[in-house]
Amino acid sequence: MKQKEFVDLGRMMDEIFSAAENLKDVFEERMGYQPGERGFNWDARHDFYPFYSYPPANIYMTENKTIVFEFALAGFDEANIKLEFRGDYMYLSATVPSEEEQEDVHYLKRRLKFKDIKDQKYYVPEDKFDRDKADAVFRNGVLKVTVPPKEDVAEGERVTVEIKKEGS
């Protein structure tokens, strides 16, 4: 007689509720959020640029409000890396040095894959940071870009928005 496998829905639901409890605990611990409070306590473990996994990067701000970008660009040549500011963004582009791939090689493990980087943009508000004093240093495969704050931050033009009652 053929044995049939049955799905244990009770066990599956227990695992789902257990995972939800763990998520709640991690959310409260990492975000500093407690039920009944308004807002969140963002900490350094929060990633504001989650969609760029290549190249690996650190982005942080120093005490004097200088924004620092560190990009791991091992295998790239500084001549093939381009940084520019357009609007409120810094754009990073880099091309991989061309190498002929060996046909007779069979990789046992291949984690090091190079690919071109095309116009990755990072938010660097033009009115807050002094782009003319930006500095980029490429050392040991790491590109470190520092952009200091503007000394005199100009307050933009104020625009008051009239609030109307719905239906009038």
Buried (B, 14 or more C-beta within 10 A) or exposed (E): EEEEEEEEEEEEEEEEEEEEEEEEEEEEEBBEBEEEEEEEEEEEEEEEEEEBEEBEBEBEEEEEEBBBBBBBBEBBEEEBBEBEBEEBBBBBBBBBEEEEEEEEEEEEEEEEEBEEBEEBBBEBEEEBBBEEEBEBEBEEEBBBBBBBBBEEEEEEEEEEEEEEEEEE
